[in-house]
């Protein structure tokens, strides 16, 4: 349980005293964060969620790059630089996750998150050099860990790195989903079913064609997500507070991006106009918009599958989705399309997050956007949710879908959709009359066309061949 803070000096060994511009504060002796983090804990108990761990890890990598360059240039002592790098490696590997305690939603454009990392890195490095937590004369969170840096260039840079790292597996997940849908396209290539527009009977189609259309939409999403990484590669690290680079030597500015590129293995590039990266968050809006487009596709597919699998006795029932759990606490035997419902909810969350990102990015003022924490929290959540939902939806729903061919045939037999094939031969009004008679008398379109003298039996069979009306062209010609 977190120890309470105090504003009064205390000789209690359970605490250490730290001081900032607002005065002294007692900090629990065992924690690795310091006074800036302690104040943020008190100021922002908002969402109850910590900052996304991928962002913390990315900030640690940025800190490592900065320490390496600062040590190389003699801006901080070599042993301090080495200790900071060691501490950053620990954090980037997931260590001390319980020390990153600032709420995901916070004022200050991410300064509280940034200082949380600075303080934990400093205290880890202090211990590495043989000191005790709070001995900031050995390693200082600002003078050493934050040398040549500002929240305003570190935080957006780290967000880009974190987003790229989540984007790559998501792109792979979409590729796998596309392949699964293409497999279903081939599996059901010869299964006739009703196509529907506005939920009403429209034209015959192959079940495989529907899955093929889904696969094409997912392929576009896959390509969009693959290209989205390009938007995130340009960083303005070295721009410091407002992009002018004040307090960062030119050698540092040029070397730190190359070093960060080496450490991450990502194709990062230095911005030619760093103030742009400080002022503007439109890149994250663009990436979120691409995620929203992918979520829209996911929602559409999941909704279609729920509809086509509805029933099974009182609905459409043309598809059977895998049964993965019992569906009701009171209705025995009921099985719900829970994986499609999960996918739909994940899509809704991504769409909602996009709205938050849009407003937050639009809210930037002059040389900084104060709403970076909301953008970061929403974007990384969207990436993570989709990244988890897609493989589950693919493996536990798409790959196990079965088509009920008997139901499909019966729906097609009872419909009048084949009347459309008669239009080029008999005209719209005659075809409509035939469809109306068939519907009222419970006959097939072919039976009415022949018995009413519109077509010979041979000609009707030729025109109304269901296998022909699922292809381009005029049936019977």
C-alpha positions in Angstrom: 0.0 0.0 0.0 1.4 3.4 -1.0 2.6 5.4 2.0 1.0 8.9 2.5 2.9 12.0 1.7 3.6 14.8 4.2 4.5 18.5 3.7 6.4 18.6 7.0 10.0 17.5 7.5 10.1 14.2 9.3 12.9 12.2 10.9 10.9 9.0 10.4 13.2 6.6 8.5 10.2 5.5 6.4 10.5 8.8 4.6 13.1 10.9 2.8 12.7 14.6 2.3 12.7 16.2 -1.1 12.3 19.8 -2.1 11.0 21.5 -5.3 10.0 25.1 -6.1 6.9 24.7 -3.9 8.7 23.6 -0.8 9.8 20.3 1.0 7.8 17.1 1.0 8.3 13.8 2.7 8.5 10.9 0.2 8.2 7.2 1.2 11.8 6.0 1.5 11.3 2.8 -0.5 9.8 4.3 -3.7 11.9 5.2 -6.7 9.9 8.2 -7.8 10.3 11.6 -6.2 8.6 14.9 -5.3 7.3 15.8 -8.8 5.6 12.4 -9.1 4.2 12.7 -5.6 2.6 16.0 -6.3 1.1 14.5 -9.6 -0.4 11.6 -7.6 -2.2 14.1 -5.4 -3.3 16.3 -8.3 -4.6 13.8 -10.8 -6.5 10.9 -9.2 -8.8 10.9 -12.3 -9.1 7.8 -14.4 -7.6 5.2 -11.9 -5.4 4.0 -14.7 -1.7 4.5 -14.9 0.1 5.7 -18.1 0.3 3.0 -20.8 3.4 0.8 -20.1 4.5 1.0 -23.8 4.8 4.8 -23.4 6.9 4.5 -20.3 9.2 2.0 -22.0 9.5 4.3 -25.0 10.4 7.3 -22.8 13.1 5.1 -21.2 14.6 4.4 -24.6 14.6 8.1 -25.4 16.4 8.8 -22.1 19.0 6.2 -22.9 19.7 7.8 -26.2 20.0 11.2 -24.6 22.3 9.9 -21.9 24.6 8.2 -24.4 25.0 11.3 -26.5 25.4 13.5 -23.4 28.1 11.2 -22.0 29.8 11.1 -25.4 29.8 14.9 -25.7 31.0 15.3 -22.0 27.8 17.1 -21.0 27.4 14.7 -18.1 30.0 12.5 -16.4 30.7 9.2 -18.1 29.9 7.1 -15.1 26.5 8.9 -14.6 25.7 8.4 -18.3 26.5 4.7 -18.0 24.3 4.4 -14.9 21.5 6.2 -16.5 21.7 3.8 -19.6 21.6 0.8 -17.2 18.6 2.2 -15.4 16.8 2.9 -18.7 17.4 -0.7 -19.9 15.8 -2.0 -16.7 12.7 0.2 -17.2 12.5 -0.5 -21.0 12.5 -4.2 -20.1 9.4 -3.8 -17.8 11.2 -3.5 -14.5 9.7 -1.3 -11.7 6.3 -1.0 -13.4 4.7 -0.4 -10.0 6.8 2.9 -9.7 5.0 4.6 -12.6 2.0 5.7 -10.7 0.9 8.9 -12.4 -2.7 8.8 -13.7 -3.1 8.5 -17.5 -5.1 11.7 -17.6 -3.1 14.7 -16.3 -2.4 18.3 -16.9 0.9 19.6 -18.1 1.3 18.1 -21.6 2.8 15.0 -20.1 5.3 16.6 -17.7 4.1 14.5 -14.8 4.7 11.3 -16.8 8.1 12.6 -18.0 9.2 13.5 -14.4 8.0 10.2 -13.1 10.4 8.5 -15.5 13.2 11.0 -14.8 12.9 10.4 -11.1 12.8 6.6 -11.3 15.7 6.5 -13.7 17.7 8.9 -11.4 17.1 6.8 -8.3 17.9 3.5 -10.1 21.1 5.1 -11.4 22.0 6.4 -7.9 21.7 2.9 -6.5 23.9 1.6 -9.3 26.6 4.1 -8.3 26.3 3.0 -4.6 24.1 5.8 -3.3 20.7 5.8 -1.8 17.4 7.0 -3.2 17.2 10.8 -3.2 21.0 11.4 -3.4 20.5 13.7 -6.3 24.0 15.1 -6.1 25.0 11.7 -7.7 22.4 11.6 -10.4 19.9 14.4 -10.7 16.5 13.9 -12.5 16.8 17.2 -14.3 20.5 18.1 -14.5 21.6 14.6 -15.6 18.7 12.4 -16.8 16.9 15.3 -18.5 19.9 17.1 -19.9 19.2 18.8 -23.2 15.6 17.7 -23.1 12.1 18.9 -22.5 8.8 17.1 -22.0 7.7 18.8 -25.2 10.2 16.9 -27.4 10.6 13.8 -25.3 6.9 12.9 -24.8 5.8 13.2 -28.5 8.9 11.3 -29.6 8.2 8.5 -27.2 4.6 8.4 -28.2 5.6 7.9 -31.8 7.9 5.0 -30.9 5.3 3.4 -28.7 2.7 3.7 -31.5 5.0 2.2 -34.1 5.8 -0.7 -31.8 2.1 -1.5 -31.4 1.2 -0.7 -35.0 3.5 -3.4 -36.5 1.9 -6.4 -34.8 -1.5 -4.9 -35.6 -0.7 -4.8 -39.3 0.4 -8.4 -39.1 -2.9 -9.3 -37.4 -4.8 -7.7 -40.2 -2.7 -9.6 -42.7 -3.7 -12.9 -41.0 -7.4 -11.9 -40.9 -7.2 -11.2 -44.6 -5.8 -14.6 -45.2 -8.5 -16.3 -43.1 -11.2 -14.5 -45.0 -9.7 -15.5 -48.3 -9.7 -19.1 -47.1 -13.4 -18.9 -46.4 -13.9 -17.3 -49.9 -12.3 -20.4 -51.4 -14.1 -22.8 -49.1 -17.6 -21.4 -49.9 -16.9 -20.5 -53.5 -19.7 -22.8 -54.8 -22.3 -22.3 -52.1 -25.3 -20.3 -53.4 -27.1 -17.9 -51.1 -29.3 -14.9 -51.1 -27.6 -11.5 -51.3 -29.5 -8.7 -49.5 -29.7 -4.9 -49.8 -31.3 -2.9 -47.1 -31.9 -6.2 -45.3 -34.3 -7.3 -48.2 -33.8 -10.1 -50.7 -31.7 -8.7 -53.6 -29.8 -11.2 -55.9 -28.2 -14.6 -55.7 -24.6 -14.7 -54.7 -22.0 -17.2 -53.7 -21.2 -17.3 -50.0 -17.6 -17.1 -50.9 -18.1 -13.8 -52.7 -19.2 -12.2 -49.4 -16.1 -13.4 -47.7 -14.0 -12.2 -50.6 -15.5 -8.7 -50.2 -14.6 -8.7 -46.5 -11.1 -9.7 -47.4 -10.7 -6.8 -49.9 -11.8 -4.3 -47.2 -9.4 -5.8 -44.7 -6.7 -5.7 -47.3 -7.2 -1.9 -47.6 -7.0 -1.6 -43.8 -3.8 -3.6 -43.8 -2.2 -1.4 -46.3 -3.3 1.8 -44.6 -1.9 0.6 -41.3 1.3 -0.5 -42.9 1.7 3.0 -44.4 0.7 4.7 -41.2 4.2 4.0 -39.7 5.7 6.5 -42.2 3.7 9.3 -40.6 5.2 8.5 -37.2 8.9 8.2 -38.1 9.7 12.0 -38.1 10.7 13.1 -34.6 11.7 16.5 -33.2 13.9 15.3 -30.4 16.4 18.1 -29.7 13.9 20.8 -30.3 13.5 21.1 -26.5 10.7 23.3 -25.1 9.1 25.0 -28.2 11.2 23.6 -31.1 13.9 26.2 -31.2 16.5 23.8 -29.6 17.4 26.1 -26.8 19.8 24.5 -24.3 20.6 21.6 -26.6 24.0 21.9 -28.4 23.9 21.4 -32.1 26.1 18.2 -31.8 23.5 16.7 -29.4 20.6 17.6 -31.7 22.1 15.8 -34.7 23.5 12.8 -32.8 20.5 12.0 -30.6 18.2 11.0 -33.5 20.8 8.7 -35.0 21.4 7.1 -31.6 17.7 6.6 -31.0 17.4 5.1 -34.4 20.2 2.6 -33.5 18.6 1.7 -30.2 15.1 1.2 -31.5 15.8 -0.3 -34.9 13.2 2.0 -36.3 13.6 4.3 -39.4 13.3 7.5 -37.4 14.2 10.8 -39.1 15.0 14.2 -37.6 12.5 16.8 -38.3 13.7 19.7 -40.4 11.4 22.0 -38.5 11.1 20.9 -34.9 8.6 23.6 -33.9 6.1 21.8 -36.0 6.4 18.6 -33.9 5.9 20.7 -30.7 2.9 22.7 -31.9 1.0 20.1 -34.0 -0.6 16.7 -33.2 -2.2 16.1 -36.6 0.0 13.1 -37.2 -1.7 11.3 -34.4 -5.1 12.3 -35.7 -4.2 10.9 -39.1 -3.1 7.6 -37.6 -6.1 7.4 -35.4 -8.3 8.1 -38.4 -6.8 5.0 -40.1 -7.5 3.0 -37.0 -11.0 4.2 -37.1 -11.4 3.2 -40.7 -10.1 -0.3 -39.8 -12.6 -0.4 -36.8 -15.5 0.5 -39.1 -14.6 -2.4 -41.4 -14.3 -4.7 -38.3 -17.7 -3.5 -37.0 -19.3 -4.1 -40.4 -18.0 -7.7 -40.7 -18.9 -8.6 -37.1 -22.4 -7.1 -37.5 -23.0 -9.1 -40.8 -21.9 -12.3 -39.2 -24.2 -11.8 -36.2 -27.1 -11.1 -38.5 -26.5 -14.1 -40.9 -26.1 -16.4 -37.9 -29.2 -15.2 -36.1 -31.7 -17.7 -34.9 -30.9 -20.4 -35.4 -34.6 -21.3 -35.8 -36.2 -17.9 -35.8 -33.6 -15.8 -37.6 -31.6 -16.0 -40.9 -29.5 -18.9 -39.7 -27.4 -19.2 -42.9 -24.1 -19.2 -41.0 -23.1 -21.0 -37.8 -20.5 -19.3 -35.7 -18.3 -21.3 -33.4 -19.8 -21.9 -30.0 -17.2 -20.7 -27.5 -19.3 -20.4 -24.3 -22.8 -20.8 -22.9 -25.0 -17.8 -23.7 -27.4 -17.4 -20.9 -27.8 -17.8 -17.1 -31.5 -18.6 -17.5 -32.1 -19.9 -21.1 -30.7 -23.4 -21.5 -28.9 -24.2 -24.7 -28.6 -20.6 -25.9 -25.3 -19.7 -27.5 -24.5 -16.1 -28.4 -22.1 -14.7 -31.0 -19.9 -13.4 -28.3 -16.7 -13.1 -30.4 -18.4 -10.9 -33.0 -19.9 -8.9 -30.2 -16.4 -8.5 -28.6 -15.1 -7.3 -32.0 -17.9 -4.8 -32.4 -17.3 -3.3 -29.0 -13.5 -3.0 -29.7 -14.4 -1.2 -32.9 -16.7 1.2 -31.0 -14.0 2.0 -28.5 -11.5 2.8 -31.3 -14.1 5.1 -33.0 -14.8 6.8 -29.6 -11.1 7.2 -29.0 -10.7 8.8 -32.4 -13.2 11.5 -31.4 -11.2 12.2 -28.2 -8.0 12.4 -30.2 -9.5 14.8 -32.7 -10.7 17.2 -30.1 -7.5 17.0 -28.1 -5.4 17.7 -31.1 -7.6 20.6 -32.1 -7.2 22.0 -28.6 -3.5 22.8 -29.0 -2.6 26.4 -28.5 0.3 28.4 -29.8 3.6 26.5 -29.3 2.3 23.4 -27.4 -0.6 21.0 -27.1 -1.5 20.5 -23.4 -3.7 17.5 -24.2 -1.0 15.1 -25.2 -1.8 12.7 -22.3 -5.3 12.2 -23.7 -4.0 11.7 -27.2 -1.4 9.2 -25.9 -3.8 7.3 -23.8 -6.5 7.1 -26.5 -4.2 6.2 -29.4 -2.2 3.5 -27.5 -5.5 2.0 -26.2 -6.9 1.9 -29.7 -3.8 0.2 -31.0 -3.7 -2.3 -28.1 -7.4 -3.1 -28.2 -7.4 -3.8 -32.0 -4.1 -5.7 -31.6 -5.7 -8.0 -29.1 -9.2 -8.2 -30.6 -8.2 -9.1 -34.2 -6.4 -12.4 -33.5 -9.2 -13.5 -31.1 -11.9 -12.7 -33.7 -9.9 -14.5 -36.4 -9.1 -17.6 -34.4 -12.3 -18.0 -32.4 -14.8 -16.8 -35.0 -13.8 -16.5 -38.6 -11.8 -19.7 -39.0 -14.6 -21.8 -37.5 -17.5 -20.3 -39.5 -19.7 -22.9 -41.2 -22.3 -22.2 -43.9 -25.7 -24.0 -43.6 -26.1 -24.9 -47.3 -29.6 -26.3 -46.8 -30.9 -23.1 -45.2 -29.2 -21.0 -48.0 -30.9 -23.2 -50.7 -34.3 -22.9 -49.0 -34.1 -19.1 -48.7 -33.1 -18.9 -52.3 -35.9 -21.2 -53.4 -38.6 -19.2 -51.6 -37.4 -15.9 -52.9 -38.2 -14.1 -56.2 -34.7 -12.6 -56.7 -34.2 -14.4 -59.9 -36.7 -12.2 -61.6 -34.0 -9.6 -62.1 -32.4 -11.9 -64.6 -35.5 -11.6 -66.8 -35.4 -7.9 -67.1 -33.0 -7.8 -70.2 -35.2 -10.4 -71.9 -38.8 -9.4 -70.9 -38.5 -5.9 -69.6 -38.9 -4.6 -66.1 -42.7 -4.6 -65.9 -43.1 -8.1 -67.1 -40.4 -9.3 -64.7 -42.1 -7.5 -61.8 -45.4 -9.1 -62.7 -43.8 -12.6 -62.7 -42.2 -11.8 -59.3 -45.5 -10.7 -57.9 -47.4 -13.8 -59.0 -44.6 -16.1 -57.7 -44.7 -14.3 -54.3 -48.5 -14.5 -54.0 -48.9 -18.1 -55.1 -45.9 -19.6 -53.5 -44.3 -20.6 -56.9 -40.8 -20.2 -58.3 -40.1 -17.4 -60.8 -39.2 -20.1 -63.3 -42.6 -21.9 -62.8 -44.5 -18.7 -63.4 -42.5 -17.6 -66.4 -43.1 -20.9 -68.1 -46.7 -21.5 -67.1 -47.7 -17.9 -68.0 -46.2 -18.3 -71.5 -43.4 -15.8 -71.1 -40.7 -18.3 -71.7 -40.2 -21.9 -72.8 -39.0 -24.3 -70.2 -35.6 -24.6 -71.9 -35.2 -20.9 -72.3 -36.2 -20.2 -68.6 -33.8 -22.8 -67.3 -31.0 -21.2 -69.4 -31.7 -17.6 -68.2 -32.5 -18.5 -64.6 -29.5 -20.7 -63.9 -28.4 -19.5 -60.4 -24.8 -20.2 -61.2 -25.0 -17.7 -64.1 -26.7 -14.9 -62.3 -23.8 -14.6 -59.8 -21.5 -13.5 -62.6 -21.2 -10.4 -64.7 -23.2 -10.2 -67.9 -26.7 -11.0 -69.2 -27.8 -14.5 -68.2 -28.9 -16.6 -71.2 -26.7 -14.9 -73.7 
